[in-house]
Amino acid sequence: MYKKQNIYWSCQLIGWLFYTAINLFFFKLSYKTNALDVIIFLLWFPLGLSITHLYRAVINKLTILNSKILFQLPFIVFSSFLMSFIFFVFNVFIIKLFSDINYQLDYVAAISKILSLMLIFIIWSVIYFGFHYFNNYKKTEIQNLKLEANKNEIELNTLKSQLNPHFMFNSLNSIRALVDEDPKKAKTAITQLSNILRNTLMMHKNKFIAFEEEIKLVTDYLALEHIRYEERLTFDLDIDPKTLQIPIPPMMIQTLVENAIKHGISHLVDGGEIIIKATLEDDTFKISVKNTGQLISNSHSLLGVGVDNTNNRLKILYGNKANFKLENFDYKNVISELTIKL
């Protein structure tokens, strides 16, 4: 509010001072002037300032700025005519008050002067109303952006809430399978799960984490799943060191790995292999998760929550700067590839 007041008064003072000075300048070029003429012209400055400031008070009192434009336009025209008439009458009164010359009113000249003044007041109104239109437009845009951000935040939290139960369910199933078979391995699995959950709780608070942190989570998860599947699951990581500090959404890669195991390797009698690769070339960050298996349908219902979740999160966070695809790599492997333009 304080800043808007400063802008208003600066424009008022500069605008009317300039109008007064330019009229006095051209008058001096056309006529011989004395000190009295200069004083009369200088009185235009407080006169115009007072009339427009009173006009502003009326606009605010009647909340004209909130009215429809079809009402504002005739209001501006009528108010500009009224202000120009008042300005002209006061100017004539000032001339008669300070000048000894017998001032004769020329009606044609008077109408011409009132119309020229009316144009000045219309310009003032256009600037004043235009400023508020622009300011309100910016406020509306900011409000819309805040609403969109809140909407996205809610969507992200919903997606995260989908991830954690899905992850917990699979992990607890892995441990349950080991409790009777090998208590020692079950204890190791519980420790690994504890590490994963600790990291997951920390990640839940952040919209982005370093890729290095995500890889640690994925490694723990694969180690936990390796205990469950034993020799049926092998994995390898090929990570470019330049990618380690790149920020990515938490649990993004872990979701793809989990999807590869659940919908790929778990259905194969002999199991299979997961290869995770990350590269950075020409400001393009590429992550691929290749696993043994085949896509036999394009139906999303067969691919689980992980794929839909990945697509939705990427759209919210990156828009058109990120791309995700899942397809058969060859006759025995599936690849999910994530590309982010930095």
C-alpha positions as CSV (number, residue, x, y, z in Angstrom):
1,M,0.0,0.0,0.0
2,Y,2.8,2.4,0.9
3,K,4.5,1.8,-2.4
4,K,1.3,2.4,-4.4
5,Q,0.8,5.7,-2.5
6,N,4.3,6.7,-3.5
7,I,3.7,5.9,-7.1
8,Y,0.4,7.8,-7.1
9,W,1.8,11.0,-5.6
10,S,4.9,10.9,-7.8
11,C,2.8,10.6,-10.9
12,Q,0.4,13.3,-9.7
13,L,3.2,15.8,-8.9
14,I,5.3,15.1,-12.0
15,G,2.2,15.0,-14.3
16,W,0.6,18.2,-13.2
17,L,4.0,20.0,-12.9
18,F,4.8,19.0,-16.5
19,Y,1.3,20.0,-17.8
20,T,1.7,23.4,-16.1
21,A,5.2,24.0,-17.3
22,I,4.5,23.0,-21.0
23,N,1.4,25.3,-21.1
24,L,3.4,28.2,-19.6
25,F,6.2,27.6,-22.1
26,F,4.0,27.7,-25.2
27,F,2.1,30.7,-23.8
28,K,5.4,32.6,-23.3
29,L,6.3,31.8,-26.9
30,S,3.1,33.3,-28.2
31,Y,2.5,36.2,-25.9
32,K,4.4,38.7,-23.8
33,T,4.1,37.6,-20.2
34,N,4.6,39.2,-16.9
35,A,4.9,37.9,-13.3
36,L,1.1,37.9,-12.9
37,D,0.7,35.6,-15.9
38,V,3.3,33.2,-14.5
39,I,1.5,33.1,-11.1
40,I,-1.9,32.4,-12.8
41,F,-0.3,29.5,-14.7
42,L,1.4,28.2,-11.7
43,L,-1.9,28.0,-9.9
44,W,-2.9,25.4,-12.4
45,F,-0.6,22.9,-10.6
46,P,-2.5,22.9,-7.2
47,L,-5.8,23.2,-9.0
48,G,-5.3,20.2,-11.2
49,L,-3.8,18.2,-8.3
50,S,-6.8,19.0,-6.0
51,I,-9.4,18.1,-8.6
52,T,-7.9,14.8,-9.6
53,H,-7.2,13.8,-6.0
54,L,-10.9,14.5,-5.1
55,Y,-11.8,12.5,-8.2
56,R,-9.7,9.6,-6.9
57,A,-11.5,9.8,-3.5
58,V,-14.9,9.6,-5.3
59,I,-13.7,6.6,-7.3
60,N,-12.6,4.8,-4.1
61,K,-15.8,5.8,-2.2
62,L,-18.1,4.5,-4.9
63,T,-15.8,1.5,-5.6
64,I,-15.9,2.3,-9.3
65,L,-12.8,0.1,-9.9
66,N,-14.9,-2.9,-9.0
67,S,-17.6,-2.0,-11.4
68,K,-18.1,-3.4,-14.9
69,I,-16.3,-1.7,-17.7
70,L,-19.6,-0.8,-19.4
71,F,-20.3,1.4,-16.3
72,Q,-16.8,2.7,-15.9
73,L,-16.5,4.1,-19.5
74,P,-19.5,6.6,-19.3
75,F,-18.4,7.4,-15.7
76,I,-15.0,8.4,-16.9
77,V,-16.4,10.5,-19.8
78,F,-18.9,12.3,-17.6
79,S,-16.4,12.8,-14.7
80,S,-13.7,14.1,-17.2
81,F,-16.2,16.7,-18.6
82,L,-17.2,17.7,-15.1
83,M,-13.6,18.1,-13.9
84,S,-12.6,20.1,-17.0
85,F,-15.6,22.4,-16.5
86,I,-14.6,23.0,-12.8
87,F,-11.0,23.6,-13.8
88,F,-12.1,26.1,-16.5
89,V,-14.5,28.0,-14.1
90,F,-11.8,28.2,-11.4
91,N,-9.2,29.4,-14.0
92,V,-11.6,32.2,-15.1
93,F,-12.2,33.1,-11.5
94,I,-8.5,33.3,-10.8
95,I,-7.9,35.5,-13.9
96,K,-10.6,37.9,-12.9
97,L,-9.4,37.9,-9.3
98,F,-5.7,38.7,-10.1
99,S,-5.9,40.5,-13.4
100,D,-6.9,44.1,-14.0
101,I,-7.9,43.3,-17.6
102,N,-11.6,43.2,-18.3
103,Y,-11.9,39.5,-19.2
104,Q,-14.6,38.8,-21.9
105,L,-15.8,35.2,-22.1
106,D,-15.7,33.8,-25.6
107,Y,-18.1,30.8,-25.6
108,V,-16.5,29.1,-28.6
109,A,-13.1,29.5,-27.0
110,A,-14.5,28.3,-23.7
111,I,-16.0,25.1,-25.2
112,S,-12.7,24.5,-27.0
113,K,-10.7,24.9,-23.8
114,I,-13.1,22.7,-21.8
115,L,-12.8,19.9,-24.5
116,S,-9.0,20.1,-24.4
117,L,-9.0,19.9,-20.6
118,M,-11.5,17.0,-20.9
119,L,-8.9,15.1,-23.0
120,I,-6.3,15.7,-20.2
121,F,-8.6,14.3,-17.6
122,I,-9.6,11.3,-19.7
123,I,-5.8,10.5,-20.1
124,W,-5.5,10.8,-16.3
125,S,-8.4,8.4,-15.9
126,V,-7.0,5.9,-18.4
127,I,-3.6,5.9,-16.6
128,Y,-5.2,5.5,-13.2
129,F,-7.7,2.8,-14.2
130,G,-5.1,1.1,-16.4
131,F,-2.6,0.9,-13.5
132,H,-5.2,-0.8,-11.2
133,Y,-6.3,-3.2,-14.0
134,F,-2.7,-4.2,-14.4
135,N,-2.1,-4.5,-10.7
136,N,-5.3,-6.6,-10.2
137,Y,-4.3,-8.7,-13.1
138,K,-0.9,-9.4,-11.5
139,K,-2.6,-10.2,-8.2
140,T,-5.0,-12.6,-10.0
141,E,-2.1,-14.3,-11.8
142,I,-0.2,-14.7,-8.5
143,Q,-3.3,-16.1,-6.8
144,N,-3.8,-18.5,-9.7
145,L,-0.2,-19.6,-9.4
146,K,-0.6,-20.1,-5.7
147,L,-3.7,-22.2,-6.2
148,E,-2.0,-24.2,-8.9
149,A,1.0,-24.8,-6.6
150,N,-1.3,-25.9,-3.8
151,K,-3.1,-28.2,-6.1
152,N,0.2,-29.7,-7.3
153,E,1.4,-30.0,-3.7
154,I,-1.8,-31.9,-2.8
155,E,-1.4,-34.2,-5.9
156,L,2.3,-34.9,-5.0
157,N,1.4,-35.7,-1.4
158,T,-1.3,-38.1,-2.7
159,L,1.2,-39.8,-5.0
160,K,3.7,-40.1,-2.2
161,S,1.0,-41.7,0.0
162,Q,0.5,-44.2,-2.8
163,L,4.2,-45.0,-2.9
164,N,4.9,-45.7,0.7
165,P,2.2,-48.4,1.4
166,H,3.0,-50.1,-1.9
167,F,6.7,-50.2,-0.9
168,M,6.0,-51.3,2.7
169,F,3.7,-54.1,1.5
170,N,6.4,-55.7,-0.8
171,S,9.2,-55.2,1.8
172,L,7.2,-56.8,4.6
173,N,6.3,-59.7,2.4
174,S,10.0,-60.3,1.7
175,I,10.8,-60.4,5.4
176,R,7.8,-62.6,6.2
177,A,9.1,-65.2,3.7
178,L,12.4,-65.3,5.6
179,V,11.3,-65.4,9.2
180,D,10.9,-69.2,9.4
181,E,13.3,-70.1,6.7
182,D,16.4,-68.2,7.8
183,P,16.0,-66.0,11.0
184,K,19.5,-64.6,10.6
185,K,18.7,-63.3,7.1
186,A,15.4,-62.1,8.4
187,K,17.2,-60.0,11.0
188,T,19.5,-58.6,8.3
189,A,16.4,-57.8,6.2
190,I,14.8,-56.0,9.1
191,T,17.9,-53.9,9.5
192,Q,17.9,-53.0,5.8
193,L,14.2,-52.2,5.9
194,S,14.9,-49.9,8.9
195,N,17.5,-48.0,6.9
196,I,15.2,-47.7,3.9
197,L,12.2,-46.5,6.0
198,R,14.4,-44.0,7.8
199,N,15.5,-42.6,4.5
200,T,12.0,-42.7,3.1
201,L,10.7,-40.6,6.0
202,M,13.3,-38.0,5.5
203,M,12.7,-38.0,1.7
204,H,8.9,-37.5,2.3
205,K,9.6,-33.9,3.4
206,N,11.5,-33.0,0.3
207,K,10.2,-32.4,-3.2
208,F,13.7,-33.2,-4.6
209,I,16.7,-35.1,-3.4
210,A,20.2,-35.7,-4.8
211,F,20.3,-38.6,-7.2
212,E,23.1,-40.1,-5.0
213,E,20.6,-40.4,-2.1
214,E,18.1,-42.1,-4.4
215,I,20.7,-44.6,-5.5
216,K,21.5,-45.5,-1.9
217,L,17.8,-46.2,-1.3
218,V,17.6,-48.3,-4.5
219,T,20.7,-50.3,-3.5
220,D,19.3,-51.1,-0.1
221,Y,16.0,-52.1,-1.6
222,L,17.7,-54.4,-4.2
223,A,19.8,-55.9,-1.4
224,L,16.6,-56.6,0.5
225,E,14.9,-58.1,-2.5
226,H,18.0,-60.2,-3.3
227,I,17.6,-61.9,0.1
228,R,14.1,-62.8,-1.0
229,Y,14.8,-64.0,-4.5
230,E,18.4,-65.2,-3.9
231,E,20.0,-66.2,-7.2
232,R,16.8,-65.4,-9.1
233,L,17.7,-61.7,-8.8
234,T,21.0,-60.1,-9.8
235,F,21.6,-56.4,-10.4
236,D,24.2,-54.0,-11.7
237,L,24.6,-50.2,-11.5
238,D,26.3,-48.1,-14.2
239,I,26.2,-44.6,-12.7
240,D,28.0,-41.6,-14.2
241,P,29.6,-39.7,-11.3
242,K,28.4,-36.4,-12.9
243,T,24.8,-37.4,-12.2
244,L,25.1,-37.9,-8.4
245,Q,24.2,-34.4,-7.3
246,I,21.4,-33.9,-9.8
247,P,18.1,-33.3,-7.9
248,I,15.3,-35.7,-8.7
249,P,11.9,-36.5,-7.1
250,P,12.4,-39.0,-4.2
251,M,11.6,-42.6,-4.8
252,M,11.3,-42.1,-8.5
253,I,13.9,-44.7,-9.5
254,Q,13.0,-47.0,-6.6
255,T,9.4,-47.1,-8.0
256,L,10.7,-48.2,-11.4
257,V,12.9,-50.9,-9.8
258,E,10.0,-52.1,-7.7
259,N,7.8,-52.2,-10.8
260,A,10.5,-54.2,-12.7
261,I,10.6,-56.8,-9.9
262,K,6.9,-57.1,-9.3
263,H,5.8,-57.2,-13.0
264,G,8.9,-58.7,-14.5
265,I,11.3,-60.9,-12.6
266,S,8.9,-62.2,-10.0
267,H,7.0,-64.0,-12.8
268,L,10.0,-65.7,-14.3
269,V,11.0,-69.2,-13.0
270,D,14.7,-68.5,-13.5
271,G,14.5,-64.9,-12.4
272,G,16.5,-62.3,-14.1
273,E,18.7,-59.2,-13.9
274,I,18.2,-55.5,-13.3
275,I,20.6,-53.0,-14.8
276,I,20.4,-49.3,-13.7
277,K,22.2,-46.8,-15.9
278,A,22.5,-43.0,-15.5
279,T,24.2,-40.5,-17.9
280,L,24.5,-36.8,-18.4
281,E,25.0,-35.4,-21.9
282,D,24.3,-31.9,-23.2
283,D,22.2,-31.0,-20.2
284,T,20.1,-34.1,-20.6
285,F,19.9,-36.4,-17.7
286,K,18.9,-40.0,-18.7
287,I,18.1,-42.8,-16.3
288,S,17.2,-46.3,-17.5
289,V,16.1,-49.4,-15.7
290,K,16.4,-52.5,-17.8
291,N,15.1,-55.8,-16.5
292,T,14.5,-59.3,-17.7
293,G,10.9,-59.8,-18.9
294,Q,8.5,-58.8,-21.6
295,L,5.5,-56.4,-21.9
296,I,2.6,-58.4,-23.2
297,S,0.0,-55.7,-23.0
298,N,-0.2,-51.9,-23.1
299,S,-2.8,-51.9,-20.5
300,H,-1.9,-49.7,-17.5
301,S,-3.8,-51.9,-15.2
302,L,-1.1,-54.6,-15.7
303,L,1.7,-52.2,-15.0
304,G,0.7,-51.2,-11.6
305,V,0.6,-47.9,-9.7
306,G,4.3,-47.2,-10.3
307,V,4.1,-46.3,-14.0
308,D,1.1,-44.0,-13.6
309,N,2.7,-42.5,-10.5
310,T,5.9,-41.7,-12.4
311,N,4.1,-40.1,-15.3
312,N,2.0,-37.9,-13.0
313,R,4.9,-36.8,-10.9
314,L,7.0,-35.9,-13.9
315,K,4.1,-33.9,-15.5
316,I,3.6,-31.9,-12.3
317,L,7.2,-31.2,-11.5
318,Y,8.8,-30.8,-15.0
319,G,6.0,-30.3,-17.5
320,N,7.4,-30.8,-21.0
321,K,11.0,-30.9,-19.8
322,A,10.7,-34.6,-18.8
323,N,9.8,-37.7,-20.6
324,F,9.1,-41.3,-19.5
325,K,8.7,-44.4,-21.6
326,L,8.4,-48.1,-20.9
327,E,8.9,-50.6,-23.7
328,N,10.4,-53.9,-24.7
329,F,14.2,-53.5,-25.2
330,D,14.6,-56.8,-27.1
331,Y,13.0,-60.2,-27.1
332,K,13.9,-60.9,-23.4
333,N,14.3,-57.5,-21.7
334,V,12.1,-54.5,-20.8
335,I,13.5,-51.0,-20.4
336,S,12.0,-48.0,-18.6
337,E,13.7,-44.8,-19.5
338,L,13.5,-41.4,-17.8
339,T,14.8,-38.3,-19.6
340,I,15.0,-34.9,-17.9
341,K,16.1,-31.7,-19.7
342,L,18.1,-29.7,-17.1
